[in-house]
Amino acid sequence: MPRNAVQFQRGISLREFMAQYGSEEQCERALFAWRWPVLFENSINLKSHH
């Protein structure tokens, strides 16, 4: 059976993970940026103009 590349990718430490995604707000921002990048960029632009 071939190796799954996802299983063998380099991870991050728990400390790095918590620094990036430790709060609900940080996690939500990351999720929206990954899932809907264009919408996320537009929302940032709209907020900066108000």
C-alpha positions as CSV (number, residue, x, y, z in Angstrom):
1,M,0.0,0.0,0.0
2,P,1.4,3.5,-0.9
3,R,2.3,5.9,1.9
4,N,-0.1,8.7,2.4
5,A,1.8,12.0,2.1
6,V,-0.6,13.8,4.5
7,Q,0.3,11.4,7.3
8,F,4.0,12.1,7.0
9,Q,4.0,15.9,6.7
10,R,5.9,17.9,9.3
11,G,3.7,19.2,12.0
12,I,3.9,22.0,14.5
13,S,4.4,21.8,18.3
14,L,1.6,22.3,20.7
15,R,3.1,25.6,21.7
16,E,3.1,26.8,18.1
17,F,-0.4,25.6,17.5
18,M,-1.7,27.4,20.6
19,A,0.0,30.6,19.6
20,Q,-1.6,30.5,16.1
21,Y,-5.0,29.0,17.0
22,G,-5.4,29.1,20.8
23,S,-8.4,31.4,21.0
24,E,-11.7,31.0,19.3
25,E,-11.2,34.2,17.4
26,Q,-7.8,33.1,16.1
27,C,-9.2,29.7,15.0
28,E,-12.2,31.3,13.3
29,R,-10.0,33.7,11.4
30,A,-7.8,30.9,10.2
31,L,-10.8,28.8,9.2
32,F,-12.4,31.6,7.2
33,A,-9.1,32.5,5.5
34,W,-8.5,28.9,4.4
35,R,-12.1,28.1,3.5
36,W,-13.2,31.3,1.8
37,P,-10.0,33.3,1.0
38,V,-11.6,35.8,-1.3
39,L,-14.4,36.5,1.0
40,F,-12.0,36.8,3.9
41,E,-9.8,39.3,2.1
42,N,-12.9,41.4,1.1
43,S,-14.1,41.5,4.7
44,I,-10.8,42.8,5.8
45,N,-10.8,45.4,3.2
46,L,-14.4,46.4,4.1
47,K,-13.5,46.7,7.8
48,S,-10.5,48.9,7.1
49,H,-12.6,51.4,5.1
50,H,-15.1,52.0,8.0
